[in-house]
Amino acid sequence: MKNQRIFILSGLLPALCLVLVFTYYPFLKGILMAFQDYKLFDLRNVHFVGLANFKAAFHDPKIMMAMKNSAYWVFCSLILQFTFGLLLALAMKKQFRGRGIYQGFAFYSWALSGFLIGLIWKWMFNSQIGVINDLLLKLGIINERIGFLSDPKWAMVSVIVANVWYGVAFFAIMLLAALQSVPGELYEAADMDGATGARKFLNVTLPYIMPTIIATTLLRAIWIFNDPTIIYGLTNGGPAGTTHILSSLMLDKILYGGDYGAASAIGIIMIVILLLYTIFFLAVTKAEKVGDF
């Protein structure tokens, strides 16, 4: 038994070391740096400052704007991604010619990186040569070109549009799998009771796929909140920081300021926000009771 335990431990040790080095050590180091004056260009003067980084964060108008932007970014992106994803999943559930090709095109966006999607949409939103301005002009919807990425009124809307296009595929994939798992007997019983299409969706389909909806909504909200790649590819937080969210501003603190202490403080704030959101979301949705018939 002792030899077996040693053998098992030796097999797990490499994976355990990788997890400790690449997951837990950076996490703990980040927490430590949040309470330090830790600047990349002044490593000889690293010292503890207590809660100074957090106080500076809550008095920084850029960070407060990024918090508001983060809430707007997550809420709008999540609602639109889920709505269009559900509609797409319902459409793809039906059998029709070319269904496989249609699914391939529908899921295509999820295969691309967020930064690449940001660059693609950056060209599409370009005020001079962008296809979106060109189409709107030809359709007569606008009379002059719009600076989607340079106008603060349009910049946040533009990055949300790109993010919605990116995330619809995730909901479509997950919800389609859930829809295909609904037993046909439930629909047959509903037909015998004279239920309409809307009634079957509300009383049969929706309760059955609700666990998937809750799980995907929770995960996607966390991913959207943490992912700055599309914003970096499209606007890099501009114009004048009006499209920065907390995660993109945290990267700015590191890449352009070398201020790891301030960036780590923002990271801790993000963790607390996500923890509170998760607790609230699970309490409101009563996830442990969902799916019971």
Disulfide bonds with the S-S distance in Angstrom:
none
